[in-house]
Amino acid sequence: MKKFKIECNWTEYHSGELTVEANDPRKAIELLKMEQNRLLEILIDKYANETFSSLSDISVLNKGKKSTGKIDAVIKNNNIIHDDKII
C-alpha cells in the first residue's frame, strides 16, 4: 500500500498531520471526507484535545513523494484502522 501524509484543518484553526497508508490516495481522501467523525476520533486521540468540533479541509501533502512518518491510520477495504482498531 502507498503511505502518504494528509493535512487536516479544524474549526479552532489548528492543523496537524496524520500519516495514512492506503492503496489509492484519491479514494482514501474521499472516504476520510465522508467519514469525518471517524477521522476526528483519530485526531483527538493523537493531539489529546477534545475541543475539536468539525473539520474544514483534508488534503494530501507532498504528492508524489513517499512519506517517512509513523503511520497514524490505515485505510483498507473502506475501513479506517487506528491503533489496530476499526474506527
WOSUL-V681660 format. One record per residue. N is the residue number from 1. PSI is psi as a letter, one per 30 degrees, with the letter a starting at -180 (999 if undefined). OMEGA is omega in radians with two decimals (none if undefined). NEAR is the number of other C-alpha atoms within 10 Angstrom. Layout:
<<N | PSI | OMEGA | NEAR> <N | PSI | OMEGA | NEAR>>
//
This chain:
<<1 | l | 3.11 | 12> <2 | k | 3.12 | 12> <3 | k | -3.11 | 21> <4 | l | 3.12 | 22> <5 | k | 3.00 | 24> <6 | k | 3.06 | 19> <7 | k | 3.14 | 14> <8 | k | 3.08 | 19> <9 | k | 3.11 | 16> <10 | l | -2.91 | 18> <11 | f | 3.12 | 13> <12 | g | 3.12 | 12> <13 | g | 2.97 | 9> <14 | l | 2.97 | 9> <15 | l | 3.14 | 14> <16 | l | -3.10 | 12> <17 | k | 2.97 | 18> <18 | k | 3.00 | 20> <19 | k | -3.05 | 19> <20 | k | 3.08 | 26> <21 | k | 3.14 | 22> <22 | l | 3.11 | 20> <23 | e | -3.07 | 14> <24 | j | -3.12 | 13> <25 | e | -3.13 | 20> <26 | e | 3.13 | 11> <27 | e | 3.11 | 13> <28 | e | 3.12 | 20> <29 | e | 3.10 | 18> <30 | e | 3.13 | 11> <31 | e | -3.12 | 16> <32 | e | 3.10 | 18> <33 | e | 3.13 | 17> <34 | f | -3.05 | 11> <35 | h | -3.05 | 14> <36 | f | 3.11 | 16> <37 | e | 3.12 | 15> <38 | e | 3.10 | 17> <39 | e | 3.12 | 22> <40 | e | 3.08 | 20> <41 | e | 3.14 | 14> <42 | e | -3.14 | 20> <43 | e | 3.13 | 21> <44 | e | 3.13 | 13> <45 | e | -3.09 | 13> <46 | e | -3.04 | 13> <47 | g | 3.06 | 11> <48 | h | -3.13 | 10> <49 | j | -3.07 | 9> <50 | g | 3.12 | 11> <51 | g | 3.09 | 10> <52 | k | 3.04 | 16> <53 | e | 3.07 | 11> <54 | l | 3.10 | 13> <55 | k | 3.14 | 18> <56 | f | -3.11 | 13> <57 | k | 3.05 | 14> <58 | k | 3.13 | 17> <59 | l | 3.14 | 14> <60 | k | 3.06 | 18> <61 | l | 3.06 | 14> <62 | h | 3.13 | 11> <63 | k | 3.11 | 12> <64 | f | 3.13 | 8> <65 | k | 3.08 | 10> <66 | k | 3.10 | 11> <67 | k | 3.07 | 17> <68 | g | -3.08 | 10> <69 | l | 3.05 | 13> <70 | k | -3.11 | 11> <71 | k | 3.11 | 16> <72 | f | -3.11 | 17> <73 | l | 3.05 | 23> <74 | k | 3.09 | 24> <75 | j | -3.07 | 22> <76 | k | 3.13 | 15> <77 | h | -3.13 | 8> <78 | g | 3.03 | 12> <79 | k | 3.04 | 17> <80 | j | -3.07 | 23> <81 | k | 3.14 | 19> <82 | k | -3.09 | 19> <83 | h | 3.12 | 12> <84 | g | 3.10 | 9> <85 | k | 3.02 | 10> <86 | k | -3.13 | 13> <87 | 999 | none | 16>>
//
